[in-house]
């Protein structure tokens, strides 16, 4: 990537950004704290971060093994090739695609580009919190809209919450942590109700796992609608959470507005050839989806047979209503070297559990029955 000379306008913007970052220092520290993870005890079963336990495609591993030869070079060539491959896969141009250091960088630069003091961001409660966390850095106000009684986005209320001050509205579909979906018809009704001046950021990190016939990607609206941006990641079904690569597809104007906020050379040279190999290995993606969804159904059947309520899941994790504070149980699982999701304040009785391998989930179920006991109706 080349570095152009700064214009007077660019220089002024850089100075403004520096001052804004200095003012936001306390918020930046809170972002850093929010993403710290406790070290996992050796030998732990990791069911806490919605990772793919099967890891990357064998073809991606081959690409990673060969990355030593490119480690000394900046990733310019493979950067462009990856953008082109993603654009071709989605039937768009390279101008419609932006890469990020994980999809969390996409969320951060969207906040930086579309929010600021005097603006607000509308999101569900609860949902993936990165957009709201980074919004605080920009001094934007978060507007949280509670989920419906069946734990889904309340899109009519979210649309109604948008005002002239709303710079961005965030929809995670399937949603994290509830694993519920917004349907195609609901998205189609929602988009026209939001001002074209407001960016609609739809996070599809878990879209590969959705098998409900009512679900559809919002890519049909990206590019066609000037204010719809779809974010995706290589961290989930592609099994490369540690390699940090995400991307977004949207109108070229929205992409161009976000690009100046990216870190220069934001994607490492090793992940790009691995991503290209993953995109070419559709069979492996289908295999991971099939195995994880099958195990997800098995887990839900086991839990419901014990009279526990499991929120219907369309992702690679489930939410279980324990009807009590989950924090003590989380600690009990940790003592057994089973890591499960953290407590979500607005769903304090729900336990989020990532789908691991079949063997890992059988170990989890045995421990769950010992720790949690019988479901409410059986206990009664």
C-alpha positions in Angstrom: 0.0 0.0 0.0 1.4 3.4 -0.9 1.3 6.5 1.3 0.2 9.7 -0.4 1.3 13.2 0.7 -1.1 14.8 3.2 -3.2 17.6 1.9 -4.0 20.5 4.1 -7.5 19.0 4.7 -6.0 15.6 5.5 -3.5 17.3 7.9 -6.3 19.1 9.7 -8.4 16.0 9.9 -5.4 14.1 11.4 -4.9 16.8 14.0 -8.6 16.7 14.9 -8.5 12.9 15.2 -5.5 13.1 17.5 -7.2 15.6 19.7 -10.4 13.5 19.8 -8.4 10.4 20.7 -6.7 12.2 23.5 -10.1 13.4 24.9 -11.4 9.8 24.6 -8.5 8.2 26.4 -10.6 7.0 29.4 -13.0 5.4 27.0 -10.2 3.7 25.1 -9.0 2.2 28.3 -12.5 0.9 28.9 -12.4 -0.7 25.4 -9.1 -2.4 26.2 -10.5 -3.8 29.5 -13.7 -5.0 27.7 -11.7 -7.2 25.4 -9.3 -8.7 27.9 -9.7 -12.5 28.4 -8.8 -14.5 31.4 -6.0 -17.0 30.5 -7.6 -20.4 30.0 -6.4 -23.2 32.4 -4.3 -25.7 30.4 -6.4 -28.4 28.8 -9.6 -26.5 29.0 -12.6 -27.1 26.8 -13.2 -23.7 25.2 -17.0 -23.1 24.8 -16.9 -19.4 25.5 -15.9 -17.4 22.4 -18.0 -19.0 19.5 -14.9 -20.3 17.7 -14.8 -23.2 15.3 -13.2 -26.2 17.1 -12.3 -27.8 13.8 -10.0 -25.0 12.8 -9.1 -23.7 9.3 -9.5 -25.6 6.1 -6.5 -27.9 5.3 -5.9 -25.8 2.2 -5.7 -22.7 4.5 -3.3 -24.5 6.8 -1.1 -25.2 3.7 -1.1 -21.6 2.8 -0.2 -20.6 6.4 2.6 -23.1 6.4 4.1 -21.4 3.4 3.9 -17.9 4.7 7.5 -17.7 5.8 8.5 -16.6 2.4 6.3 -13.6 2.5 6.8 -12.5 6.1 9.4 -9.9 5.2 7.0 -8.1 2.7 4.0 -5.9 3.1 0.8 -7.6 2.1 -0.1 -5.4 -0.8 -0.4 -8.0 -3.6 -2.5 -10.5 -1.6 -4.5 -7.7 -0.1 -5.8 -6.7 -3.6 -6.3 -10.3 -4.6 -8.4 -11.0 -1.5 -10.5 -7.9 -2.1 -11.0 -9.0 -5.7 -11.9 -12.6 -4.6 -14.5 -11.3 -2.1 -15.9 -8.9 -4.7 -16.2 -11.6 -7.3 -17.9 -14.0 -4.8 -20.6 -11.4 -4.0 -21.0 -10.0 -7.5 -19.7 -6.5 -6.7 -16.6 -4.4 -7.5 -13.5 -3.9 -5.4 -14.8 -0.5 -4.5 -17.6 -2.1 -2.6 -15.3 -4.2 -0.3 -13.3 -3.2 2.7 -11.0 -5.5 4.7 -10.5 -5.3 8.5 -8.3 -6.8 11.2 -11.2 -9.0 12.2 -14.8 -7.8 11.6 -14.4 -5.8 14.9 -12.2 -3.3 13.0 -15.0 -2.9 10.5 -17.3 -2.1 13.3 -14.8 0.4 14.8 -14.2 2.3 11.6 -17.9 2.4 10.9 -18.3 4.1 14.2 -15.5 6.5 13.5 -16.9 7.4 10.1 -20.6 7.8 10.9 -20.7 8.8 14.6 -19.4 11.5 16.8 -20.5 13.9 19.5 -24.1 14.8 19.0 -24.9 11.6 17.2 -26.4 8.3 18.5 -26.2 4.6 17.6 -29.3 2.4 17.8 -28.8 -1.3 18.7 -30.6 -4.2 20.3 -30.2 -5.1 24.0 -28.4 -7.4 24.3 -26.3 -7.8 21.2 -22.6 -7.9 20.3 -21.2 -4.9 22.1 -18.3 -3.8 20.0 -20.3 -1.1 18.1 -21.5 0.4 21.4 -18.1 0.2 23.1 -16.3 1.9 20.2 -19.2 4.5 19.9 -18.3 5.7 23.4 -14.8 6.6 22.0 -16.5 8.9 19.5 -18.7 10.5 22.2 -21.8 9.2 20.5 -24.8 8.2 22.7 -26.0 4.5 22.7 -29.7 3.9 22.3 -30.6 0.4 23.3 -33.8 -1.3 22.2 -34.9 -4.4 24.2 -35.4 -7.6 22.3 -38.8 -9.1 21.8 -40.2 -11.6 24.3 -38.8 -14.4 22.0 -35.3 -12.8 22.2 -35.3 -11.3 18.7 -34.5 -7.9 17.3 -37.5 -5.5 17.6 -36.9 -3.9 14.2 -40.1 -1.7 14.3 -39.0 -0.2 17.6 -35.5 0.2 16.4 -36.6 2.1 13.3 -38.8 4.3 15.5 -35.8 5.0 17.8 -33.9 6.4 14.9 -33.9 10.2 14.7 -32.0 12.9 12.8 -29.1 12.4 15.3 -28.8 8.6 14.5 -25.6 8.1 12.6 -25.7 4.3 12.7 -28.1 1.5 13.5 -26.6 -2.0 14.2 -28.3 -5.3 13.5 -26.4 -8.5 14.4 -28.0 -11.3 12.3 -27.9 -14.0 13.7 -27.7 -12.1 17.0 -24.9 -12.6 19.5 -25.6 -13.7 22.3 -29.1 -15.0 21.6 -28.5 -16.8 18.3 -31.8 -15.6 17.0 -32.5 -14.2 13.5 -34.1 -11.3 11.7 -36.0 -12.7 8.7 -35.7 -11.5 5.1 -39.2 -10.0 5.2 -38.4 -8.1 8.4 -35.2 -6.7 6.9 -37.1 -5.7 3.8 -39.6 -3.7 5.9 -37.0 -2.2 8.1 -34.5 -0.7 5.6 -37.0 1.8 4.0 -38.0 3.0 7.5 -34.5 4.2 8.3 -33.3 7.5 6.9 -30.8 7.2 4.0 -28.5 9.4 6.0 -28.2 6.7 8.7 -25.8 3.7 8.1 -27.5 0.4 8.6 -24.7 -2.0 9.7 -25.7 -5.6 9.5 -23.3 -8.0 11.2 -23.4 -11.4 9.6 -20.6 -13.1 11.5 -22.7 -16.2 12.0 -24.7 -16.3 8.8 -23.2 -19.6 7.6 -24.9 -21.5 10.5 -28.4 -20.1 9.8 -30.6 -22.9 8.3 -34.1 -21.4 8.9 -35.8 -20.9 5.5 -36.9 -17.4 6.5 -33.3 -16.2 6.9 -31.6 -14.3 4.1 -28.4 -12.3 4.0 -28.7 -8.5 3.6 -26.2 -8.6 0.8 -29.2 -8.2 -1.5 -29.6 -4.7 -0.2 -25.9 -3.8 0.2 -24.7 -1.7 -2.8 -28.3 -1.3 -4.0 -29.1 0.8 -0.9 -26.6 3.6 -0.2 -26.8 3.1 3.5 -26.6 -0.7 4.0 -23.3 -2.3 4.9 -22.9 -6.0 5.6 -20.0 -7.1 7.8 -18.5 -10.7 7.8 -15.6 -12.5 9.3 -13.2 -15.4 8.8 -13.3 -16.0 12.6 -16.3 -18.3 12.7 -17.0 -21.0 10.2 -13.6 -20.5 8.5 -11.9 -21.2 11.8 -9.4 -18.4 11.8 -10.3 -16.3 14.8 -6.7 -16.0 15.8 -5.6 -14.7 12.4 -7.9 -11.6 12.5 -9.6 -11.0 9.2 -13.0 -9.5 8.4 -14.6 -7.6 5.6 -17.6 -5.6 4.7 -19.6 -5.1 1.5 -21.5 -1.9 0.8 -22.0 1.1 -1.4 -18.7 2.5 -2.6 -19.5 5.9 -1.0 -19.9 4.2 2.5 -16.7 2.1 2.0 -14.7 5.2 0.9 -16.0 7.1 4.0 -14.7 4.4 6.3 -11.4 3.7 4.6 -9.4 6.6 6.1 -10.0 5.3 9.6 -8.4 1.9 8.9 -5.0 1.2 10.4 -2.4 1.3 7.6 -1.4 -2.3 6.5 -4.2 -3.5 8.8 -4.2 -7.1 7.6 -1.2 -9.4 8.1 0.5 -11.2 5.2 -0.2 -14.7 6.5 -3.9 -14.5 6.8 -4.6 -13.3 3.2 -3.4 -16.4 1.3 -5.2 -18.5 4.0 -8.4 -16.6 3.3 -8.0 -17.1 -0.4 -7.6 -20.8 0.1 -10.6 -20.9 2.4 -12.8 -19.1 -0.1 -11.9 -21.8 -2.6 -12.7 -24.7 -0.2 -16.5 -24.6 -0.2 -16.7 -28.3 0.8 -14.8 -27.7 4.0 -17.2 -24.8 4.9 -20.2 -27.0 4.3 -18.6 -29.8 6.3 -18.1 -27.5 9.3 -21.6 -26.1 9.1 -23.1 -29.6 8.9 -21.1 -31.0 11.8 -21.6 -28.0 14.1 -25.3 -27.6 13.3 -25.8 -31.3 13.9 -24.1 -31.1 17.3 -26.1 -28.0 18.1 -29.4 -29.9 17.5 -28.1 -32.8 19.6 -27.3 -30.4 22.4 -30.7 -28.7 22.3 -32.4 -32.1 22.3 -30.4 -33.2 25.4 -31.2 -30.1 27.3 -34.9 -29.9 26.4 -35.3 -33.5 27.4 -34.1 -32.4 30.8 -36.8 -29.7 30.8 -34.4 -26.8 30.2 -35.5 -23.9 28.0 -33.1 -23.4 25.1 -33.5 -20.3 22.8 -33.9 -21.6 19.2 -30.4 -21.1 17.8 -29.3 -20.2 14.3 -25.6 -19.9 15.2 -22.8 -22.0 16.6 -23.8 -21.4 20.2 -27.0 -21.7 22.3 -28.5 -19.8 25.2 -29.9 -21.8 28.1 -32.3 -20.3 30.6 -31.2 -21.5 34.0 -33.8 -19.3 35.9 -31.1 -18.2 38.3 -28.0 -16.1 38.4 -25.6 -17.8 36.0 -22.3 -16.4 37.4 -21.8 -19.1 40.1 -22.4 -21.8 37.5 -19.9 -20.2 35.2 -17.3 -20.4 37.9 -18.2 -24.0 38.6 -17.7 -24.9 35.0 -14.3 -23.1 35.0 -13.1 -25.2 38.0 -13.8 -28.3 35.8 -11.8 -26.7 33.0 -14.9 -26.0 30.9 -15.1 -22.4 29.7 -18.6 -21.1 28.9 -19.8 -17.6 28.0 -19.8 -14.7 30.4 -22.9 -13.3 32.1 -25.0 -10.8 30.1 -26.5 -8.3 32.4 -29.9 -8.0 30.6 -30.1 -11.8 30.4 -28.6 -12.7 33.8 -30.2 -16.1 34.1 -29.1 -17.3 30.6 -25.9 -19.3 29.9 -24.3 -19.0 26.5 -22.5 -22.1 25.3 -20.4 -22.4 22.1 -20.9 -25.6 20.1 -17.6 -27.6 20.3 -16.9 -31.0 18.9 -19.4 -33.8 19.6 -17.1 -35.2 22.3 -16.6 -31.8 23.9 -20.4 -31.3 24.1 -20.9 -34.7 25.6 -18.4 -33.7 28.3 -20.3 -30.4 28.8 -23.7 -32.1 29.1 -22.4 -34.5 31.7 -20.9 -31.6 33.7 -24.1 -29.5 33.2 -26.3 -32.2 34.6 -24.1 -32.4 37.6 -23.8 -28.7 38.2 -27.3 -27.4 37.1 -29.4 -30.4 38.0 -32.9 -30.9 36.5 -34.8 -28.3 34.6 -37.6 -26.3 36.3 -40.5 -28.6 35.4 -38.7 -31.8 36.3 -37.5 -30.3 39.6 -41.1 -29.3 40.4 
